[in-house]
Amino acid sequence: KFETMQSPADLAREKRLKKFENEPDANSDSMDLDTSESPTLKEPMPPPQTSVATTPPVKPPAPQAAVPAAVPSPSASSPSKHQLYLNSSLQQCLLLTLKKEEARGDIIYVSSLEDEMGGQDLVEDHLDRYIYEILSESSLITHPFKYLLDAHSRCHKESRSGREFVRKPAAAAAEQVARHAALLLTVPDFVPRSEGSVDVLAEALLHAGPYYADRSYFLQCVLACVSEQGAEMVDSVVSPFVDRILTVMKQPAQSTITEDSVNALKVLITTTAFKPAVLSITNRPDFLLPPDVPPPPEHDLAQRMSYFFNQSNRSGPALERNTPMGLLLRPYINLADPSLLQLFSNPSRLTLKDKDAAMNSARAPLLPLRTNQANVVTNLL
């Protein structure tokens, strides 16, 4: 490539050589040219750098970091799976919904919130509003306090055995239910049909059956909420509640060991476990016998007769009949019970082992009774 490309000086030199060769030379014949000794031409110089702009090599673009494919974000109108599950869980706990299409069976549609929250899912932030509105709903068939009692049991169960993201809202719902129950007991006409809440609470505990553990826990939570309002509020709730329990124990049939007498003792155990309630019970006017009155002068026979007649209020039967402690300690074994008499029929035909077995069977109900009595006395102390 360099041989074909010659500089202008080389081209001029070549032309002169050709011209010299063509001119006649006198001495050409005598000249003996030796090609071997002929001067050698200089190697052609490389072509000079021209000002022709050459295209610079194009560098390949630097590799860029791989960008992950954009994941379409869910719109605000499509809730997450957690929110859907939480909505369903709160529906089952509170038996209410804000969507008409989801109202079925025991789940009530809260129509009073239609304009404000209609069609929304249940969330933790508005639990107190949900509960207040459902208590005011005319479609709520059961007593408002009975609804709260059952709802608290469901919420408490969900807060212990539900999924992790549901436990906290369920516990918050249980707390709000207990606070609304305390308001039903302390604020007259808090919601429609709220009268008789104390009786509903007493009946639910006296006939709780296998659900007594849940309902006794509900009583403790409600009393704790009431105590936040002061000792007077505690007394306004505990006093009529204990009256209702003692009314059951004053019945003649409850002087013996029965299911109702045992249940009443269990309710008193739960109540006296709460210290503010103990103060309310021990400050009752009928907790102690009436004070002793000195006898009138001996010469006033009419007053002395009246005095000895009224002294019956300080007797042993009066203690059992009129004071909470007497009613607590009164239940005994009914010796006239036919089933008990059957154990000792034909005693002459019974062996000593049979008689001991019959005696142990008759004394068996005393064990839970004495345990409950001891627990109540311990709580009072």
C-alpha positions in Angstrom: 0.0 0.0 0.0 2.9 2.3 0.8 4.6 1.5 -2.6 1.6 2.7 -4.6 1.2 5.8 -2.5 4.2 8.1 -3.1 4.9 11.6 -2.0 5.0 14.5 -4.5 8.8 14.7 -4.2 9.2 11.1 -5.2 6.9 11.5 -8.2 9.0 14.5 -9.4 12.3 12.6 -9.0 10.9 9.7 -11.0 9.9 12.0 -13.8 13.4 13.5 -14.0 14.9 10.0 -14.1 12.7 9.0 -17.0 13.5 12.2 -18.9 17.3 11.6 -18.3 17.0 8.0 -19.7 15.3 9.3 -22.8 17.9 12.0 -23.7 20.8 10.8 -25.9 24.1 10.5 -24.1 27.4 10.5 -25.9 29.0 8.4 -23.4 26.1 5.9 -23.2 27.9 3.3 -25.3 31.0 3.4 -23.2 29.2 3.4 -20.0 28.7 0.1 -18.5 26.0 0.4 -16.0 26.1 -2.1 -13.2 22.8 -2.5 -11.7 24.2 -3.9 -8.7 26.1 -0.7 -8.1 23.3 1.6 -9.1 22.2 3.9 -6.3 19.3 2.5 -4.4 16.3 4.5 -4.0 15.2 5.5 -0.5 12.2 3.6 0.7 9.1 5.7 0.3 8.2 7.7 3.3 4.9 6.9 4.9 2.2 9.2 3.8 2.0 12.3 5.9 -0.8 12.7 8.3 -3.7 14.2 6.6 -6.3 16.4 8.1 -9.1 14.0 7.0 -11.2 13.4 10.0 -11.5 9.8 10.8 -14.6 8.4 12.6 -13.6 7.5 16.2 -14.5 4.0 17.2 -17.9 3.8 18.8 -17.6 2.4 22.3 -20.3 -0.1 23.3 -22.7 1.3 25.9 -21.9 0.4 29.5 -24.1 -2.4 30.8 -26.9 -1.1 32.9 -28.3 -2.8 36.0 -31.2 -4.9 35.3 -34.4 -3.2 36.4 -37.0 -5.5 37.8 -40.3 -5.6 36.1 -42.8 -3.1 37.7 -45.3 -4.8 39.8 -48.7 -3.3 39.5 -49.6 -1.7 42.8 -53.1 -2.6 44.1 -55.6 0.2 43.9 -57.2 1.7 46.9 -60.4 0.0 46.1 -59.0 -3.5 46.3 -58.1 -4.4 49.9 -55.3 -6.8 50.8 -55.9 -10.3 51.9 -55.1 -9.4 55.5 -57.7 -6.6 55.5 -60.3 -9.0 54.0 -59.6 -11.6 56.7 -59.6 -9.0 59.5 -63.0 -7.7 58.2 -64.4 -11.2 58.3 -63.0 -11.9 61.7 -64.4 -8.7 63.2 -67.8 -9.5 61.6 -67.9 -12.9 63.4 -66.8 -11.3 66.7 -69.2 -8.3 66.7 -71.9 -9.8 64.4 -72.2 -6.6 62.4 -71.3 -5.4 58.9 -71.2 -2.1 57.0 -72.1 -3.8 53.7 -75.7 -4.7 52.9 -74.8 -7.7 50.8 -72.8 -9.3 53.7 -75.7 -9.1 56.2 -76.9 -12.7 56.8 -77.9 -14.9 59.7 -76.8 -13.3 62.9 -74.7 -10.6 61.2 -76.6 -7.3 61.3 -76.2 -4.4 58.9 -75.6 -1.1 60.8 -77.8 1.2 58.8 -77.1 4.2 61.0 -73.5 4.3 59.5 -74.6 4.0 55.9 -74.0 7.6 54.9 -70.7 7.8 56.8 -69.1 4.4 56.4 -71.4 2.4 54.2 -69.7 -0.2 52.1 -66.4 -0.1 54.0 -64.5 -2.9 55.7 -64.4 -3.1 59.5 -61.2 -1.6 60.9 -59.7 -1.2 64.4 -59.8 2.6 64.5 -63.6 2.7 64.6 -64.5 -0.1 67.0 -66.1 2.1 69.6 -68.4 3.6 67.0 -69.4 0.2 65.6 -70.3 -1.1 69.1 -72.3 2.0 70.1 -74.3 2.0 66.9 -75.1 -1.8 67.0 -76.4 -1.3 70.6 -78.8 1.3 69.3 -80.0 -0.7 66.3 -83.6 -1.7 66.5 -82.8 -4.9 64.6 -80.8 -6.1 67.6 -83.1 -8.7 69.1 -81.3 -9.7 72.2 -80.8 -7.4 75.2 -77.9 -5.0 74.6 -76.0 -6.2 77.7 -76.4 -9.9 76.6 -75.1 -9.0 73.2 -72.0 -7.4 74.8 -71.4 -10.4 77.1 -71.4 -12.8 74.2 -69.4 -10.5 71.9 -66.7 -10.2 74.6 -66.4 -14.0 74.8 -65.9 -14.2 71.0 -63.4 -11.3 70.8 -61.4 -12.7 73.7 -61.2 -16.2 72.1 -60.2 -14.6 68.8 -57.4 -12.6 70.5 -55.9 -15.8 71.8 -56.3 -18.3 69.0 -56.7 -16.1 65.9 -54.0 -15.2 63.4 -51.2 -12.9 64.4 -52.4 -9.8 62.6 -56.0 -10.3 64.0 -55.1 -10.8 67.7 -54.4 -7.1 68.5 -57.7 -5.8 66.8 -59.6 -8.6 68.5 -58.2 -7.7 71.9 -59.0 -4.0 71.3 -62.6 -5.0 70.4 -62.9 -7.0 73.7 -61.7 -3.9 75.6 -64.2 -1.7 73.9 -67.0 -4.2 74.6 -66.2 -4.2 78.3 -66.1 -0.4 78.4 -69.5 -0.2 76.8 -70.9 -2.8 79.3 -69.6 -0.7 82.2 -71.4 2.3 80.7 -74.7 0.3 80.5 -74.3 -0.5 84.2 -73.5 3.1 85.3 -75.3 5.4 82.9 -79.1 5.2 82.8 -80.6 5.1 79.3 -77.1 5.0 77.7 -78.8 3.2 74.8 -82.4 2.1 74.3 -83.6 -1.0 76.2 -80.5 -0.9 78.5 -82.6 -1.2 81.7 -82.2 -4.4 83.7 -78.5 -4.8 82.7 -77.5 -5.9 86.3 -80.1 -8.6 86.3 -78.9 -9.8 82.9 -75.4 -10.0 84.2 -76.4 -11.9 87.3 -78.5 -14.4 85.4 -75.7 -15.0 82.9 -73.3 -15.8 85.7 -75.7 -17.9 87.8 -76.6 -20.1 84.8 -73.3 -20.0 82.9 -72.7 -23.7 82.9 -69.6 -24.6 80.9 -69.1 -20.9 79.9 -68.5 -19.7 83.5 -64.8 -19.1 82.9 -65.5 -16.7 80.0 -68.3 -14.9 81.8 -66.4 -14.5 85.1 -63.5 -13.0 83.1 -66.0 -10.6 81.5 -67.2 -9.6 85.0 -63.6 -8.8 86.1 -63.0 -6.7 83.0 -66.3 -4.8 83.5 -65.6 -4.1 87.2 -62.1 -2.9 86.3 -63.6 -0.4 83.8 -66.2 0.7 86.4 -63.5 1.3 89.0 -61.9 3.9 86.7 -64.9 6.1 87.3 -64.5 6.0 91.1 -65.5 4.1 94.2 -69.1 5.4 94.2 -69.6 3.9 90.7 -68.3 0.6 91.9 -70.7 0.6 94.8 -73.6 1.5 92.5 -72.9 -1.6 90.4 -71.7 -4.1 93.0 -74.5 -3.4 95.6 -77.5 -4.3 93.3 -75.5 -7.1 91.8 -74.8 -8.7 95.2 -78.4 -8.2 96.2 -79.4 -10.2 93.2 -77.1 -13.0 94.1 -78.2 -13.0 97.8 -81.8 -13.1 96.7 -81.1 -16.5 95.2 -79.4 -17.7 98.3 -82.3 -16.5 100.6 -84.7 -18.9 99.0 -85.6 -21.8 101.4 -84.6 -24.4 98.9 -81.1 -22.9 98.8 -80.5 -23.8 102.4 -79.4 -27.2 101.2 -76.6 -27.9 98.7 -78.0 -27.3 95.3 -76.6 -26.3 91.9 -77.9 -22.7 92.3 -76.3 -22.4 95.8 -72.9 -23.6 94.5 -73.1 -21.3 91.5 -74.0 -18.3 93.7 -70.9 -19.0 95.8 -68.8 -19.1 92.6 -70.1 -15.7 91.6 -69.3 -14.3 95.0 -65.7 -15.7 94.6 -65.3 -13.8 91.3 -66.8 -10.7 92.7 -64.8 -10.6 96.0 -61.6 -11.2 94.0 -61.9 -7.6 92.9 -60.8 -5.5 95.9 -63.0 -2.4 95.3 -66.0 -4.8 95.3 -65.0 -6.2 98.7 -65.2 -2.7 100.2 -68.7 -2.3 98.8 -69.8 -5.6 100.2 -68.3 -5.1 103.7 -69.8 -1.6 103.9 -73.3 -2.9 103.3 -75.7 -2.2 106.2 -76.7 -5.9 106.5 -73.1 -7.2 106.5 -73.2 -7.3 110.3 -76.1 -7.9 112.8 -77.9 -4.8 114.1 -76.1 -3.2 117.1 -76.9 -4.4 120.6 -79.3 -2.1 122.4 -79.1 -1.9 126.2 -82.3 -3.4 127.9 -84.9 -1.0 129.2 -85.5 -0.6 133.0 -87.1 -3.6 134.7 -90.2 -1.7 135.8 -91.2 -1.0 132.1 -92.6 -4.4 131.2 -93.9 -3.4 127.8 -90.5 -2.1 126.6 -88.7 -5.1 128.0 -91.1 -7.5 126.2 -90.5 -5.5 123.0 -86.7 -5.5 123.6 -86.5 -9.3 124.0 -88.8 -9.8 120.9 -86.4 -7.6 118.8 -83.4 -9.5 120.2 -84.3 -12.2 117.7 -82.6 -10.1 115.1 -79.3 -10.9 116.7 -79.8 -14.6 117.1 -78.2 -17.4 115.2 -81.2 -17.9 112.8 -81.2 -14.2 112.1 -77.5 -14.4 111.2 -78.2 -17.1 108.7 -81.3 -15.4 107.3 -80.3 -11.7 107.1 -76.5 -11.3 106.6 -74.4 -12.2 103.6 -72.0 -14.2 105.7 -74.8 -16.2 107.2 -76.3 -17.0 103.7 -72.8 -17.9 102.6 -72.3 -20.5 105.4 -75.8 -21.7 105.6 -76.0 -24.5 102.9 -75.9 -28.0 104.3 -76.8 -31.5 103.3 -80.4 -32.2 103.0 -80.9 -35.3 105.1 -84.5 -35.7 103.8 -83.2 -36.1 100.2 -84.6 -39.4 98.9 -81.4 -40.3 97.1 -79.5 -39.8 100.4 -82.0 -41.9 102.3 -81.7 -44.7 99.7 -78.0 -45.0 100.6 -78.8 -46.0 104.2 -81.9 -48.2 103.5 -81.7 -51.6 105.3 -78.6 -50.7 107.3 -78.6 -54.1 109.0 -77.8 -55.7 105.6 -74.9 -53.3 104.8 -71.4 -54.3 105.5 -69.0 -51.8 107.1 -67.4 -51.2 103.8 -70.8 -50.4 102.2 -71.6 -48.0 105.1 -68.4 -46.1 104.6 -69.0 -45.8 100.9 -72.5 -44.5 101.5 -71.1 -41.9 104.0 -68.4 -40.8 101.6 -71.0 -40.4 98.9 -73.2 -38.3 101.1 -70.3 -36.1 102.1 -69.0 -35.6 98.5 -71.0 -32.4 97.8 -69.5 -30.8 100.9 -66.0 -30.7 99.4 -66.7 -28.1 96.6 -69.0 -26.2 99.0 -66.4 -25.8 101.7 -63.8 -24.9 99.1 -66.0 -22.1 97.7 -66.8 -20.9 101.1 -63.2 -20.7 102.1 -62.3 -18.8 98.9 -65.0 -16.2 99.6 -63.8 -15.7 103.2 -60.2 -15.5 102.1 -61.1 -12.8 99.6 -63.0 -10.8 102.2 -60.0 -11.0 104.5 
